[in-house]
Amino acid sequence: MEEIVRYFPDLTEKQKEQFAKLEQLYTEWNAKINVISRKDIESLYTKHVLHSLGIAKVMKFKPDADVMDVGTGGGFPGIPLAILFPETNFYLIDVIAKKIKVVNEVAAGLGLKNVKAEQMRAEKVNKEFDFIVSRAVTNMPDFVKWVRGKVKKDQNHDLPNGILYLKGGDLTEELSVFQRTTLYDLSEFFDDEFFETKKVVHLAMKYKV
């Protein structure tokens, strides 16, 4: 929890309380429905919460913006981002119902009013969003196919509307088919060695790919 406050010093007291409560909620629910590996629960704040918030170092979501988290699993990156941006609307989807149950219970436990979570495939979603976020659920070409046509054309943010994708390793080949990608190294924002190869990939989606 200390690292969250360290890297995000402007949190309100309510946000600090919500972030602090994550450990208890995920420990309790993970014992019933396994959504995070046992060893990762011990490093929840670094490997899951802070990793999710890497997106916030690249993009400050505006009030009333619509953000979809595809393949959210236990609620990452959507839940931490929803705490940080309480006036932004987050729609979290996953194909596995028990994971969505955990997401809904965690959101309720935190009192988050800006989160909606459903068991859903991205291809079936019939709505447009300012941004689509995710954490390495598949390779980028396949991911783009899933979410094509689901990004709003109007541009109200500092970055063009599109995808913000958390991924690690060498992405050169995977991203070679896309012309408008920008990579942000999370090691520039966070000191922990976990982030040495981790990146946020921004892919603008206003154009045809």
ABEGO torsion letter per residue (X at the ends): XAAAAAABAABBAAAAAAAAAAAAAAAAAAAABBABBAAAAAAAAAAAAAAAAAAAAABBBBBGBBBBBBGAEAGOAAAAAAAABAABBBBBBBABAAAAAAAAAAAAAAGBAABBBBBBBAAABBBBBABBBBBGABBAAAAAAAABGABBABBABABBBEBBBBBBEBAAAAAAABABBBBBBAAAABABAAAAABBBBBBBAABBX
